[in-house]
Amino acid sequence: MNTQAELFEAVQTYFDGLFYCDKEKLDAVFHPAASLFDVEKGEIFAEPIASFNADVGGNAANSPHALGQQMDAEILMVDYLTPQSALVKIRFRARRNVYQDHLSMLKGENGWQIVAKVWMLEKVMAEI
């Protein structure tokens, strides 16, 4: 499998982890030292991946899949710094919320993993 196919497979694991609120998939695609960042009202918020994975991965009953939503996810851009490092910009809808993420990804001994995520809420839809 080529580098791009492997990278896209890892991003699909991320999409699946979010869509099904699957902790195992999220644990597989995030490096254990990863953190997530966003900024609201001018303040930077940082969350360690273990906290995020516990919140999202423990919410299968309210997952987009469980609520009958169709997967709505796309890769918007990939920028390779090296063959083993890339920035992937994605859009993902979870329930009424549409998010954009910048995923910093590295390819190491466990394949492609997200090492940092910067995200923003793009919009809130009227319906699920």
C-alpha positions as CSV (number, residue, x, y, z in Angstrom):
1,M,0.0,0.0,0.0
2,N,1.4,3.5,-0.8
3,T,1.8,6.3,1.6
4,Q,-1.3,8.2,0.5
5,A,-3.5,5.2,0.6
6,E,-2.3,4.4,4.2
7,L,-2.8,8.0,5.2
8,F,-6.4,8.0,3.8
9,E,-7.0,4.7,5.6
10,A,-6.0,6.3,8.9
11,V,-8.3,9.3,8.2
12,Q,-11.1,6.9,7.5
13,T,-10.4,5.2,10.9
14,Y,-10.8,8.7,12.4
15,F,-14.1,9.3,10.6
16,D,-15.4,5.9,11.7
17,G,-14.3,6.5,15.3
18,L,-16.3,9.8,15.3
19,F,-19.3,8.4,13.5
20,Y,-19.7,5.3,15.7
21,C,-18.2,6.9,18.8
22,D,-15.8,4.0,18.8
23,K,-13.0,4.3,21.4
24,E,-10.9,1.6,19.9
25,K,-10.8,3.3,16.5
26,L,-10.0,6.6,18.1
27,D,-7.3,5.0,20.3
28,A,-5.8,3.4,17.2
29,V,-5.6,6.6,15.1
30,F,-4.5,9.1,17.8
31,H,-1.0,8.9,19.2
32,P,-1.2,8.5,23.0
33,A,0.5,11.9,23.6
34,A,-1.8,13.8,21.2
35,S,-3.7,16.8,22.2
36,L,-6.6,18.7,20.7
37,F,-6.9,22.5,20.6
38,D,-9.5,25.1,19.8
39,V,-10.0,28.7,20.6
40,E,-13.3,30.3,21.8
41,K,-13.7,33.9,22.9
42,G,-9.9,34.4,22.4
43,E,-8.9,31.7,24.8
44,I,-7.0,28.6,23.7
45,F,-8.5,25.4,25.0
46,A,-6.3,22.2,25.1
47,E,-7.6,18.8,25.8
48,P,-5.4,15.6,26.1
49,I,-6.5,12.8,23.8
50,A,-7.3,10.4,26.7
51,S,-10.1,12.8,27.8
52,F,-11.4,13.3,24.3
53,N,-11.4,9.6,23.5
54,A,-13.2,8.8,26.8
55,D,-15.9,11.4,26.1
56,V,-16.5,10.6,22.5
57,G,-15.7,6.9,22.6
58,G,-18.0,6.4,25.5
59,N,-21.0,8.0,23.8
60,A,-22.1,5.3,21.3
61,A,-25.8,5.6,22.2
62,N,-25.7,9.2,20.9
63,S,-23.3,8.6,18.0
64,P,-24.3,10.0,14.6
65,H,-24.8,6.3,13.5
66,A,-27.1,5.5,16.4
67,L,-29.2,8.5,15.7
68,G,-29.7,7.5,12.1
69,Q,-27.4,10.0,10.5
70,Q,-25.6,9.2,7.3
71,M,-21.8,9.6,7.4
72,D,-21.0,13.1,6.1
73,A,-17.2,13.5,6.1
74,E,-14.6,14.7,3.6
75,I,-10.9,15.3,3.2
76,L,-10.5,18.9,2.1
77,M,-6.7,19.1,1.7
78,V,-3.5,17.1,2.3
79,D,-0.2,18.8,2.6
80,Y,2.9,16.6,3.0
81,L,5.8,18.0,4.9
82,T,7.7,14.8,4.3
83,P,6.6,11.3,3.2
84,Q,6.1,10.6,7.0
85,S,4.4,13.8,8.0
86,A,1.3,15.5,6.8
87,L,-1.4,18.1,7.6
88,V,-4.9,16.8,6.7
89,K,-7.8,19.3,6.7
90,I,-11.2,17.6,7.0
91,R,-14.9,18.4,7.5
92,F,-17.1,16.1,9.5
93,R,-20.7,16.3,10.6
94,A,-21.7,14.9,14.0
95,R,-25.4,15.3,14.7
96,R,-26.2,19.0,14.0
97,N,-22.6,20.2,14.3
98,V,-20.3,20.6,11.3
99,Y,-16.6,20.7,12.3
100,Q,-13.4,21.4,10.4
101,D,-10.2,19.9,11.8
102,H,-6.6,20.3,10.9
103,L,-5.0,17.0,11.8
104,S,-1.2,16.9,12.1
105,M,-0.3,13.3,11.3
106,L,3.0,11.3,11.5
107,K,3.8,7.9,10.2
108,G,5.7,5.9,12.7
109,E,5.9,2.3,14.1
110,N,2.1,2.2,14.4
111,G,1.4,3.6,11.0
112,W,-0.2,7.0,10.4
113,Q,-1.4,8.6,13.7
114,I,-2.8,12.0,14.6
115,V,-0.4,13.8,16.9
116,A,-2.3,17.1,17.2
117,K,-5.8,18.3,16.2
118,V,-6.9,21.9,15.9
119,W,-10.6,22.1,15.3
120,M,-13.4,24.6,15.0
121,L,-17.2,24.4,14.9
122,E,-18.0,25.6,11.3
123,K,-21.8,25.6,11.7
124,V,-24.8,24.2,13.4
125,M,-27.5,22.6,11.1
126,A,-31.2,23.0,11.7
127,E,-31.8,19.2,11.7
128,I,-29.9,16.0,12.3
